[in-house]
Structures are given as C-alpha cells and as structure tokens.
C-alpha cells in the first residue's frame, strides 16, 4: 500500500477521469468527475455480471473520449469480498483501481449536503471525492503463485476448523460411551488408539473379543510399543466401564462416521501441505527464510498469503502498516497520550506475526537477546508486549530484506545494528 499522499495526488491530473463506485452484492453505482470535482453525466447503475461489467467499461471509455481524458482511476470501498470480481476485471483491462477507507466515507459524506443521509448514489460521489484528494490506498491483488497460496491458506484454515470440530465430537463420544478409554491411552489420536477405535465396539462388546484378536488388529497399524499387557488393561477398564449401552447400534455408526471424517480431513491437510510446499518453492527467498531458527513453513506460507509479492513494495514500512502494527499517538498541547498500534490492517497477518514471535524469542538467540535488551535497557525500557510489537516489525524488515535480496539471515549482523549490542550478547542470551 502507498502511504505518500503527495505521490497519490500527483497521479490525478486534469486529464484523469475519476470514478467512484459504491459496491454491493447484486448492484453497483458509479459516478464520474474530474480533478476539480466537476461531475460528468448521470450515475451509472450496473449489476454483478460479465455483461454489466462490459457496459461499465464502455461507459468509462465513452466519458474519457467525450471529455478528452487520457486515463481513468476507479475508487471503491473494500466491501466484504464483493469488490474482488470488479477489481480483477478492471486489472485485466488496464484500468487502475484503488480502495478508500469505509471510515473515511462515513465521516466525509456530510461535507456536501450537511446531512447524514446514506444511499448508494451519494456514497459513489463521496468515494470519487476521496480519490480526488489522494485519500486512497493502492491494493496489491495477488496473482499467480501468490493467489494460489492465499486460497490454499484459506482452505487450510477451514479444514483446521472442521478438524477441531470433529476432534471435539470424538471426545464427546468417548465421554458418553467409553470414558475409561483415555485412562489407558492418553491420546486417542495415536496410531494404536485410533486403530482400536476403528473396531467400533462399545466396552461391553470389546470384552467379548479375545486378546489375540485385538492384538492382531493393532498390528495392522502399529508394529511396536503396544503389547498384550496394554490390550488386557483396556479390556479390564472396559469390563468396569460406566459407558452408556442404550442406542448402541447408532452409537457405533456415529463413531464410524466421525472417524471417517477425521481421517478425511487429515488426508486433505496432508495433500494441501504438499501443494503449499510446491507453491513456496517457486517464491524467491523462501529457502533462506526457512533457515531462520524458529520460523516454519506455516509461518512463511501465511506471510506470503497475506502480503503477496514482496517486489510490489518499496519499503517494509508499507507491510508494517498493512499489518496494522504502525504506531499512533494522541497529543494535545502539553498532554502526550499513550502510544499504541493502530490495528488497522490485515488482522490475520498481525495475528500470524504475534504467534511466531513468541517461539522466536524462545528459540532464536538473536531475537531472545534483542527482547532482553528492549525490556532491560536503562534508557526507555519497553514493556514485554511493546517489545514483542517491536520484534514483529523487526521480523517484517528481515523477511522483506531476505525476499528482496535472497540473502541468508545473520544473527550477528542483526545485533550489530543495535546500539550497545554485540555478538557476546547472543552467547549470554543462550
């Protein structure tokens, strides 16, 4: 995202057609004007379909020709996911599109008529005015491998949620029908425990099966670590079980369905992880990023899924702002307010960075030493959370540099850039 407003304003010239579009699920409204705010024609209403998009494009070209315009810029609000289709369509036809902050639209809509009235036609004009004043952001919509990676991460998140639901349902089943099972096996997701559950037998039925038959069933999945002693222990607790016996036929069907769903989600996750590995191998700098102690594949995949192509950014501050980790401060006169992060950005990216910075501080010597320096220095020591935020920003800068230059990460070089820090600090932190 561009954050230099002068650069944005310069792009709006007397030969630029400015179009504001109010996005909706089924119907959009567009209004056009020039850099002075002079409006052209009537509001244009169009639907969310290919012929409507073509008509919208033709409307833009006709206005450009009539008003002797050389280029067009289309502004819109990022309303849910409904703006994606139009954005990709405009990008394919070399029409520049930008995004305006919905909060800015809400706060500036009374400037013209001094009325809080909200409607699609009015909002389209407000959006065009914000674009005219350079109050917009230039989004980087993912393409190629980055688009594939973003979708892959979305699928993975959905699969993980579904898997957690199934895991909870299997726990629920065990609590009802065989609560003693987890006294023998601490984890029902282990190979041996899963293989036993696949017998789909209730406790009073399990005691009727011979030890050897159960043991041979286990050997299909587990070659070692589980013997007849464990089998006899399980049968003993089964004989003493307080599990429900009523509705046994449907209870066994329920377990069979749940186990099938569990294995399906696990299989799909493995397939997806394999595809994500293939996608990551095509991105420059990933190999060097994965070499950083404390950073794994899921972190890098999530980072690129949210950020996209690093070559589209000119400075890591743009990514920091994208994550909502840039600082804000409220001051008035002699009063100086508390400094906080804005939290205006991609929430998933911010959460990802916080999740990875904790193991980095624990496992990576450089990050650990830097965290100690930030929190224990004599001048302006940071609180732990403040230090973690600073380290998140540091991580963004490191990943940006590695992605741009494909250079290896150096813990010693990282600490030499900090005052009063040297290689000895790494050894002390270790």
C-alpha positions, 0 to 999 in steps of 0.5 A: 500500500502507498502511504505518500499522499503527495505521490497519490495526488500527483497521479490525478491530473486534469486529464484523469477521469475519476470514478467512484463506485459504491459496491454491493452484492447484486448492484453497483453505482458509479459516478464520474468527475474530474480533478476539480470535482466537476461531475460528468453525466448521470450515475451509472447503475450496473449489476454483478455480471460479465455483461454489466461489467462490459457496459461499465467499461464502455461507459468509462471509455465513452466519458474519457473520449467525450471529455478528452481524458487520457486515463481513468482511476476507479475508487471503491470501498473494500466491501466484504469480498464483493469488490474482488470480481470488479477489481480483477476485471478492471486489472485485466483491462488496464484500468487502475483501481484503488480502495478508500477507507469505509471510515473515511466515507462515513465521516466525509459524506456530510461535507456536501449536503450537511446531512447524514443521509446514506444511499448508494448514489451519494456514497459513489460521489463521496468515494470519487471525492476521496480519490480526488484528494489522494485519500486512497490506498493502492491494493496489491491483488495477488496473482499467480503463485501468490493467489494460489497460496492465499486460497490454499491458506484459506482452505487450510484454515477451514479444514483446521476448523472442521478438524477441531470440530470433529476432534471435539465430537470424538471426545464427546463420544468417548465421554458418553460411551467409553470414558475409561478409554483415555485412562489407558491411552492418553491420546486417542489420536495415536496410531494404536488408539485410533486403530482400536477405535476403528473396531467400533465396539462399545466396552461391553462388546470389546470384552467379548473379543479375545486378546489375540484378536485385538492384538492382531488388529493393532498390528495392522497399524502399529508394529511396536510399543503396544503389547498384550499387557496394554490390550488386557488393561483396556479390556479390564477398564472396559469390563468396569466401564460406566459407558452408556449401552442404550442406542448402541447400534447408532452409537457405533455408526456415529463413531464410524462416521466421525472417524471417517471424517477425521481421517478425511480431513487429515488426508486433505491437510496432508495433500494441501501441505504438499501443494503449499510446499510446491507453491513456496518453492517457486517464491524467491527467498523462501529457502533462506527464510526457512533457515531462520531458527524458529520460523516454519513453513506455516509461518512463511506460507501465511506471510506470503498469503497475506502480503503477496509479492514482496517486489510490489513494495518499496519499503517494509514500512508499507507491510508494517502498516498493512499489518496494522502494527504502525504506531499512533499517538494522541497529543494535545498541547502539553498532554502526550497520550499513550502510544499504541498500534493502530490495528488497522490492517490485515488482522490475520497477518498481525495475528500470524506475526504475534504467534511466531514471535513468541517461539522466536524469542524462545528459540532464536538467540538473536531475537531472545537477546534483542527482547532482553535488551528492549525490556532491560535497557536503562534508557526507555525500557519497553514493556514485554508486549511493546517489545514483542510489537517491536520484534514483529516489525523487526521480523517484517524488515528481515523477511522483506530484506531476505525476499528482496535480496535472497540473502541468508539471515545473520544473527550477528549482523542483526545485533550489530545494528543495535546500539550497545549490542554485540555478538557476546550478547547472543552467547549470554542470551543462550 
